[in-house]
């Protein structure tokens, strides 16, 4: 075979997807060794190469429309390649452009091996595990970041243009050769950073102090003052307002830059947390499906509560933007968005900017955020190696310092990579949100954190006369959308419009409440020159808000209204509360000591019972061995010698020296053997058919009643049988748990109502008939009640937790069983 032909065949074979399954060693120290290893596959025939060329032509020339209506199970390899190629064609253009340079490096690498002709294009489908492994080894002297970027590109190509032969490895970075090379490169990069005296604090100064955080908020708020004249580097007033709102939102919601400028109006909604209080906890949330780490297009939720500090409250800043955008910039009577169809408003960005060819919807761009965030940092003398992304790190560290659970912060920041279904969860962690809203664990005074959320200014509702002066069209628009969603056709419903209008309705109230607090220092803001602030009812409302804030100045929750109590009574109440907290701590300590003593006594009793059990087993074996036996030699019965006192008592615990010691013990000796001697009709092997359980009565009979054939009840087997009895009976754990939850429900109902188990079973069967439940639906219903009972007491003390769960479990079932 000619050298040129051989090189062409080797090049095609290298690019063939089937090469991924070929075992190639990639640990050669010299790059030329790679060619020696490829000599092993020169026996590949020309027909295989021709097939590869045909595959590549089908990728580029075939039309996907030719396969419409085909059964996927009958697809040919050529059709599969076409589908994968068309799928890759709709991938993100930005991602493809980002990784284009990495693929060119891969192509030049193989051109230098003379396995590819210059100018030959390496198709994405030809990137294989073997080829990537050789490439990484050859480039092992590169930096870790260079190799890591290329591996990201290869991983994207591998998943976007996956071939069946490569589908066995879901992550190219898990290949042994890649892991070893990356580890070596990482160590080398770390040593080089020391040798070259790189900045050791790079990456650690991403953020700012709490004081600087407030300064940046004030920096943009001051630009809205009436008559303010800034330099050319400052943004226009509305842009400054938007920058402040998005800056506070990124810090509070731990968002990324793209989370801010990609938001659109239909993504906005309000989510109420019913178990957070005492004030109403409305989470102002955004749903996104195209986040940076969201590989499955699942719904992710980003949200925030109102902050106690009005200066850094992102919800109040969002309310300012809504009022300015839909009330000041346009005619208040006609500024309502067009909600007549989804197409007319779904593409409207939350942060509007200038529309361009690359930005047709006209949202604020990343460059705008970067430019003005950097200017704000410089104006406030803040050093940070991150700019738009700085808020994500600052918010996380500040929340962790205030006592937030790291796992909840991970959920809030969406640092999650599990591919589970998020259809029914918002992943908005209550505790982390409350702490992000300005509540510190030190402010709770011994109360649960979720019960310590209070925003004093939010407790005063503005008069209707003031509300009607802002967004006067809002109530009519909301009523029209509500009417259309309730009574209109399904195709005309627009729940997103209803959600965003409800949000704006709350933001209108928040705007007035925050203005009441900011008025004394910022009444010259342009946005505060509206007619609503000249209304006669504005000043009384403002004074009422200030009085409420003064009352809760210490930011501690106080359920008792002590404003009308004498000073000595209020002081006595505080002292009594502190005493109760101290007694609670003492009681918890006493309970811990009692638990420790109970565990010690329990261990002692368990050891004594086990010792008695061992002695009983020994005695049973010896009695069985001493039974008369028939001699095979003479045919007469012989009595075995009686056991000695030492043998009966288990004196030394060693083997007996009597003749009985040579006689093997009876099968099943011990307590189980004793049971069989007491009940000679019990068969040695029994079976449990859990698949035949079809009613509550069957469950109770199986758990509590012995079978006439000698089969013990499940309850007896659980308490007295061997630990692995279910494995011996080959009973699936899931099936056993499914019927046991029904039996637990019967017992809980019987205890709560003080009735027999049979009566409780009859009640559940009546419930099943009344609700027309199947047996499976009844099981799921009982399991749901059990879970609800556990949720009620998930923070209860362990000593009383189980008892309370059982009580509430029985109470819930009793309520459902009542006619």
Buried (B, 14 or more C-beta within 10 A) or exposed (E): EEEEEEBBBBBBBBBBBBBBBBEBBBEBEEBEBBBEBBEEBEEBEEEBBEBBEEBBEBBEEBEEEEBEEEEEEEBEBBBBBBBBBBEBEEBEEEEBEBBEEBBEBBBEBBBEBBBBEEEEEBBBBBBBBBBBBBBBBBBBEBBBEBBBBBBBBBBBBBBBBBBEBBEEEEEBBEBEBBEBBBEBBBEBBEEEBEEEEEEEEEEEBBBBEEEBBBBBBBBBBBBBBEEBEEEEEBBEBBBBBBBBBBBBBBBBBBBBBBBBBBBBBBBBBBBEBEEBBEBBBBBBBBBBEEBEEBEEEBBBBBBBBBBBBBBBBBBBBBBBBBBBBBBBEEEBEEBBBEBEEBEEBBBBBBBBBEEEEEBEEBBBBEEBBBBBBBBBBEBBEBEBBBBBBBBBBBBBEBBBEBBBBEEBBBBBBBEBEEEEEBEEEBBBBBBBBBBBBBBBEEBBBEBEBBBBBBBBBBBBEBBEEBBBBBBBBBBEBBEBBBEBBEEEEEEEBBEBBBBBBBBBBBBBBBBBBBBBBBBEEBEEBBBBEBEBBEBEEBEEBBEBBBEBBEBBEEBBBBEEEBEEEEEEEBEEBBEEBEEEEEEEEEEEEEBEEEEEEEEEEEEEEEEEEEEEEEBEBBBBBBBBBBEEEEEEEEEEEEEBEEBBEEBBEBEEEEEBEBEBBEBEBBEBBBEEBBEBEEEEEBEEEEEBEBEEBEBBBBBBBBBBBEEEEBBBBBBBBBEEBEEEBBEEBEBEEEEBEBBBBBBBBBBBBBBBBEBEBEEBBBBBBEBBEEEEBEBEEBBEBBBEBBEEBBEEBEEBEEEEBEEBBBBBBBBBBBEBBEE
